[in-house]
Amino acid sequence: MYRLMPMLILVLLLPSCKLQEPSTTDNALETRSSVIEWRLATSWPKNLPGLGMAPENFAQQVNRMSNGRLHISVYGAGELMPALSVFDGVSEGKVQMGHSASFYWKGKVPAAQFFSSIPFGLNAQQMNAWLYHGGGMALWQEVYQPFGIIPMAGGNTGMQMGGWFDKTINSIEDLNGLKMRLPGIGGEVLKQVGGVPVGGLAGRELYGALKNGAIDAAEWVGPYNDLPLGLYQVAQYYYYPGWHSPGANMEFIINQQAFLALPDDLQQIIITAARAVNQDMLDDYTQGHIEALNTLINEHNVQLKRFPNEVIKQLKSTRDAVLFAEAEKDPMFKKVLQAYLENEQQVQRYFQYTEHALAQMTSS
């Protein structure tokens, strides 16, 4: 009996005893101590509508979905590195992530241009279909693998405008000698028809370059970004359509070592957040372009001009010549070109019976 007393006392006392739960402060301290800090460098001015906000939205989503375990700090162009050094910065591990456009890396990775936009190529909807369900993403990963970079689609501006000009374009000859800010394959096409493509100019530099005559024309994105840059103040005509960029796809680029060092759930959070931002940015741009174009026309009396059909046809045939010439110089470019053109042909055939058919029928 005496031996049972200690046990009985213990049983009687158990209901009044509770295990002490960690306090909120303890949880917060534990969370802070386990936070993974990443830096994301962009090629855009901080908080620029559309382009600049996409990486900010991405970082916020990752922070919320990871419950603060992965914190990403976003830096605008020039804050950590020049706008066009983002690819190297990610590749070398100076930052874990970047947000930019793949056509900027044409000198280093010619095949990268297919994953942004090429003249007369895929629009935003078609690009997403190719990347996610048509084999495009696997090719993109293959192109960037030698640089230790993992690419992900990072938003789309939709079809761009043709650019700002100080003179009318009535024939292909009017492009001869024209100095125009036009990067990527579009710039090479312009060069082949006698123009002078000028690369390496960031958006905030275009106003001054147009004003002082350093360039004669410029394309940036479209109304949503062109309006706040004030380009309507230094160029008289706003041309369409944006033949050079039917759907400018942006990119998140991630240092491979940094990504693989993350636990599986954080990797999946990054993938999911990038996919969400990719669609959200396109939606934002679509509505933003609509509203900004109304402002340009109604408040600033911008003159819209359509490129002549003959000019567009000549630019299209020149594009094909440029692509095949580039393919002879670079095996990876040739591999991606073949896949891209096969997909493009199928896309055009399908859309001929759907969106394009309806547009032609309702416009006549």
C-alpha positions, -999 to +999 in steps of 0.1 A: +000+000+000+027+024+009+044+016-024+012+026-043+009+060-027+035+079-047+019+066-079-016+075-068-005+110-059+011+114-093-020+103-111-041+127-090-018+156-098-016+149-136-049+167-146-037+199-130-004+198-148+000+210-185+030+208-208+043+243-213+036+254-249+062+276-267+052+312-265+045+333-296+078+350-289+096+317-289+080+308-323+090+341-338+125+338-326+128+303-340+113+315-374+137+344-376+167+322-368+158+299-397+150+325-423+168+321-457+178+354-472+179+358-509+186+388-531+169+394-565+184+419-589+163+433-618+169+451-650+142+476-643+138+508-622+125+500-587+087+497-587+083+505-624+047+496-632+044+461-647+081+451-651+093+465-618+063+453-598+064+417-610+095+408-589+081+427-559+048+407-561+068+375-565+089+382-534+058+390-514+041+357-524+071+337-516+073+353-482+037+346-474+036+311-487+068+301-469+055+317-437+086+340-437+111+311-441+124+324-474+128+362-476+137+377-509+149+413-512+144+430-545+168+455-560+162+477-590+186+483-619+219+498-608+214+492-571+235+460-569+247+458-605+240+474-639+207+465-656+223+443-682+246+425-658+219+405-641+226+373-660+262+373-650+254+382-614+231+352-610+255+329-629+284+339-606+263+336-575+265+373-566+228+372-562+205+342-560+179+355-585+173+379-612+143+393-632+150+404-668+145+396-704+164+369-722+171+388-754+195+410-735+219+380-734+221+376-772+259+382-772+265+355-746+237+331-753+222+336-788+195+310-784+182+328-753+163+352-776+136+327-784+125+327-748+116+364-748+101+373-781+112+372-817+097+392-846+064+378-859+067+350-834+044+337-806+021+359-786+018+356-748-008+329-748+011+309-774+044+313-756+030+300-723+015+270-741+049+262-758+069+266-726+046+247-702+031+221-725+051+221-758+086+214-747+099+249-747+108+250-710+131+219-714+149+237-742+152+268-721+167+249-692+192+232-716+203+266-730+210+280-695+224+249-679+260+256-688+258+289-669+244+273-637+211+291-641+175+278-639+150+299-659+113+304-652+088+325-671+085+358-653+056+376-669+046+390-703+040+425-715+017+413-742+021+425-778+041+457-779+038+488-799+059+495-829+077+524-814+081+562-813+092+580-845+099+616-855+090+609-891+065+589-910+073+554-924+058+550-958+082+525-973+111+502-963+135+528-976+124+551-948+141+528-924+175+533-941+199+550-918+173+552-890+189+550-855+165+531-834+166+516-799+156+480-809+174+450-792+174+413-800+166+397-833+143+427-841+174+449-841+192+425-865+162+426-889+163+464-888+200+463-896+195+441-926+170+466-941+194+495-936+185+507-902+209+512-873+198+493-842+210+508-809+211+485-779+220+488-743+196+517-736+174+513-705+139+527-705+147+558-684+175+567-709+151+569-739+136+603-733+170+620-733+183+600-762+153+609-784+154+645-773+191+651-780+191+632-813+212+602-802+185+580-817+157+588-842+132+563-829+127+539-800+105+511-788+102+503-752+071+483-743+038+498-749+014+525-735+015+512-699+053+520-696+057+545-724+033+570-709+051+575-675+084+578-694+070+608-713+081+595-747+051+613-763+069+646-755+099+639-777+085+619-806+056+627-828+043+594-841+034+562-822+035+532-847+018+499-845+019+469-846+049+457-826+062+433-853+094+429-834+077+416-802+043+400-804+045+390-767+076+399-747+082+371-722+102+381-691+122+357-670+131+348-634+166+334-634+178+314-604+213+304-594+212+266-596+232+259-565+211+282-544+179+266-557+190+230-551+201+240-516+165+248-506+142+222-491+117+207-515+087+227-502+105+260-507+115+250-542+079+243-550+068+276-535+092+294-559+079+275-589+043+282-579+048+319-572+067+324-605+038+307-624+013+329-606+032+361-613+037+351-649+000+352-655-007+382-632+018+404-650+001+397-684-033+406-669-019+438-654-003+448-687-034+441-707-055+464-686-027+489-681-021+493-719-058+499-725-061+527-700-027+543-708-034+543-746-067+562-739-047+588-720-021+591-747-048+597-773-073+618-754-051+639-732-018+641-751-031+640-787-006+612-797-008+603-834-011+566-840+003+553-873+001+519-888+031+504-906+023+499-943+016+463-953+046+463-977+070+473-949+056+445-926+060+419-954+096+429-961+104+428-924+089+393-921+109+379-950+140+395-936+134+379-902+135+345-918+168+352-934+183+365-902+171+335-882+186+310-907+219+329-909+222+329-871+215+292-870+245+285-891+267+301-865+255+284-834+243+248-830+221+255-799+205+284-818+198+260-846+183+234-823+159+258-806+150+275-840+139+241-854+117+234-824+103+269-824+094+270-861+077+236-859+056+249-830+050+282-847+037+265-878+012+244-858+001+275-838-005+295-870-026+267-885-048+264-854-052+301-849-061+305-886-093+287-878-100+304-845-089+339-833-075+350-866-106+339-885-129+358-862-108+389-863-108+389-901-145+383-903-155+410-879-131+436-894-143+434-929 
